[in-house]
Amino acid sequence: MNFFRKLATAALVASLALGSGGVLAAGATGPLDEEGLVRSVTSLFARSSRGLSRASSDSSGSATASFSPKSASMTVLEAAVKWDELSDSSRDSLQNYMMRPTGTGDAYYYGDPLVHPVQTRNTTHFAIHYSVDVTSRHVVSNPTLDVVSTNGTFTAIDTTVANGIPDYVDKVAVAFEQSWSFLCDPTSFAFENPASDAPALDVDGRYDVYLVDLENGIYGITFPETSDPRISYIVMENDFNEDEFRKNEDLLIAVTAIHEFFHAIQYTMDPWEEKWFMEVSSTFVEDLFVDDVNDYVQYLSSFFRNTNRSLTTFNGLHEYGSALFMKFLSERFKDASDKTFTLGGRTMDVKMVLKRVWDRCKASGGENSVAALEATLTDTATGYDSSLSRAYREFMIWCFFTGSLNPSGNFPAPLLTNTNVFADYSSDVVYATLNHRPLGSVVRNSFFEDDDSNSLVRAVEYPGVTIGQSVNSYPSLAKQPTAALPQYLGTTFLEFVPVNTTRKELKVTFDGYDSAGWSVLAIKRRADGGADFEDMTLNAASQDGEIAVEEFGSQEKYVRVTLAISVIRAQTGMSRSYAYPFTFSATSGLSFERQTSIVEAFAYPNPARNGISTIRYNLMRNADVTLKVYDSRGRLVTTLLDGVNQDAAQFPAGHETVWQGLNDEGTRVANGVYFFKVQADTTTAPRSETTGKIVILR
């Protein structure tokens, strides 16, 4: 069968890169991009050179470090759940990639049946198919190595006796059976078993796992059946000792087994759930199941560098770092149902917040992970007494205190009492601080620690968030930030640096996009190494506010002030990848005016093409807009928009008006330099205006 010939040359190529089309649009829901979907799946299995890896990019889009893919499961899942919506030609193009490797009774899965016979290792719940043919690149790692066996229940390795099965296969068998027990055992998480493929597809009924050479760093793929995406099978790397992995084989077997098997459970519970949360969840259980691996750590640099991106971003990279949020929830909120589970001599934490969210995902069906998180965190029966926005903001503050910003290794432990949706972090909230625990030579590979943990924390060893913009010149008036703007459940950090040693008052005003819900938290870092927190009170309608920090100076109480600016409520109908604009002003010991209603205005193309140019301006609030064009001597040429005489006020967003290069009489203007002025009048702020230049060359 051609399937494995294609599968063995799998590589993650351009369709999986950030910003590509097809199935990986960040947090997006919308019309099916059929062409992009076909391209993504077929490109996944295209032949390419060994070692091709996924190129990441920072917020500016420039290339950074490359990472090998962990899993391509979400790509093939998208094809399966959209199967009935695809055209006949698209299904024909994808059929060979999406079909099960073998039909019932076919004993040959790896290409030429006369050359590559397949053997099967049956366990309690799994059928593991593998090759020991050394002429095949699908041969399992060290096929003749047989010094261990599995115990009777496949829950542990017996190192005292061989059993005629390659040790690699025995290790895979134990890893999957332990994964089943950890996730499905009634005394552990008690997730439901993955849907059985019997009798329609396999009379045996065991869950099928195929060991093949995936190449290019792909660990494993959980394939759904196109006839019913709740039924699945797993294809897994046959040799983790290859140079492309450079990690402990035993640990990577365990990580891949738990990651992909949880995908199988997710498919059964709700295959239509959001892909970002599926990857977050599978990555999170990795850390519970095999805490020593921390495979997700390699993705954290991108996550910390791009905190402005939505927590729900799914781009092949960001979601693995977002798994920290689930880890944060599991350690921040104490669930009475949390427990430990011992298996094969290992004791693992069972964090029930994950189970509670997935139960809600199944109950509602479809893309509802954000709603399920909100319902779980606000459920008073759990004792969490929080909300998604509140937990997210606290998570971002904990992320802030990492890397160089946390040399002592301690995290802030907030005692949140204020429930106001716009002011969870008010001045009356007390922030306790964990005792300083200096890093030693032995550290636990964990990110957030429980308050009562005796383990040493690793905050200093993590990348630290990127400060989007640093302000060290005052006054800074009505500025649009140069930092990347935040998306829904995204955060931009602005830092204010004193320019004097003597005491000054820092005053910052903020004006956010009206139709979104914002949170602005001031992190006031003290000279003694500690920090105080103050929430900016925002007007619920206009989303603007002001904060003043006394004793601000390089040798005063507060030596740095950082604003954590987050979008906690998206505009209805807006994509989660939309970047919401805001402006800010800052003074140190000086007075200043309120922000403008216009973020910026510019003309393009400039010089105008054939005398025609488009004037674009961004509004921060509802406004009556006047737009006029003047010549170089200041004489009015034309009025393009006439303020209050328009039919209705313009809403907060980007707007464009085309100037055809004509004056008010309809005559073409001469070549030369012209100026436009955009004026915005609102009922909630003073009149504001901005100007720009247009060059006419015909």
Secondary structure, DSSP 8 states (H G I E B T S, - for coil): -HHHHHHTT----GGGSTT-SGGG-TT---S--HHHHHHHHHHHT----TT--EEEE-TT--EEEEE--SB-HHHHHHHHHTGGGS-HHHHHHHHHHHS-S--TT----SS-TTT---EEEE-SSEEEEEB--TTSTTB-SSTT----EE-TTSSSEETT---SS-HHHHHHHHHHHHHHHHHH-TTTT--------TTTT-SS-SEEEEEE---TT--EEEEE-SS-TTSEEEEEES-TTSTTT-S-HHHHHHHHHHHHHHHHHHHHH-TTS-HHHHHHHHHHHHHHH-TTT-GGGGGHHHHHHTTTS-TT--SSSHHHHHHHHHHHHHHHS--TT-EEEEETTEEEEE-HHHHHHHHHHHHH-SS-HHHHHHHHHH-GGGT----HHHHHHHHHHHHHSSGGG-TT---EEEE-----TT-SS-TT-EEEE-------S---S-SS--TT--S---GGGS-----SEEE-SS-EEEE--SS----BT-EEEEEE--S-SS-EEEEEEEEE-TTSEEEEEEEEEETTS-EEEEE--B-TTT-EEEEEEEEESTTSSEEEEEEEEEEEE--TT--TT----EEEEEEESS------SEEEEEEEEEEEETTEEEEEEEESS-BEEEEEEEETTS-EEEEEEEGGGSSS-B-SSEEEEEE-SB-TTS-B--SEEEEEEEEEE-SSS--EEEEEEEEE--
